[in-house]
């Protein structure tokens, strides 16, 4: 079976999941932590080399404060949770904004935890325009290989993007790294994560041809 | 019904369509012309304001010459065909390369044909890295609104991308303009285009929420 090197995870649907249970929207984020750990362990077992989780974006921070507080806390908790595993963690996002949680500043350079192994990237207060902003006034050498010149340059090309919650769009997720990514959408909400979701995505990916635009 | 302003069209599957009929691969491109005209007319009727067709990419030109000749000819024919309609045409792509057909040079500034109306963009010898190359050494004012600074700056944000041929990926299609686009995939090959494909995509789009990342 052909296994993707790098999987992008868009864990959408937390608020809809909470609402469907009669809870207020922001209660959905905490319920996404356990799925994140489970998915990480499945990736580890499957030999995935790199995972990028879509935490939150600069756009998301315009939501009501009770929600921004909740998803920011969930991101902090997720990073701390994974720092107890064997992983190489990196948080990427706009640290110059006050919406970036200072608890995650120590993670903005890649660091190895435990025995390392899987690279795990978190996009936290990420914005695609922010990411591409480093191209302005770029003064070094070869103008191709744009990924290497982005603020997210330590995140490699994505092979497979899995999105929970049924929406079929990228919502600003790493536009350059995702140009050739195969995009798999799961209708279930992220807190309803099941291992079958992951296995189904891998099976589907295995049937795709890989041309990288050729 | 909520109608998208701007639809991106990825007319994939021409080669598979030809092979399935026992024809050589390059014979599939000509069969994509008539569908293009039909789709254009449906968009016109539906009140779509802008359409972008994915012609071919710089990556595609690495294919066997018999294929590159065929898809280049199909793009030239498509632009000429639509220049007989009421449309505002623009061809966007790397004109500095010899793979750019000189017949299309007159179309690289937007031009109104007939009574104008729908903006129609063709990506011809397009490359996403080429498109973003204009950001290097960009020296003017505000650094946000990246789309306005791309080589493709006369192409606006895409609301809905429809891809024929079953692949679920963007393959480098306007990464900046597509960050919030809803992505609809049709399993039939492009030469098998049916009006129902278009109507189904519009119906599906009507059911999506639009958040623009918020």
Interface residues (C-beta under 8 A of the other chain):
Chain A: X57 X59 X60 X62 X63 X128 X129 X132 X133 X135 X136 X137 X138 X139 X143 X144 X145 X146 X167 X168 X169 X170 X171 X172 X175 X176 X178 X179 X180 X181 X182 X183 X184 X208 X209 X211 X212 X213 X214
Chain B: X57 X59 X60 X62 X63 X128 X129 X132 X133 X135 X136 X137 X138 X139 X143 X144 X145 X146 X167 X168 X169 X170 X171 X172 X175 X176 X178 X179 X180 X181 X182 X183 X184 X208 X209 X211 X212 X213 X214
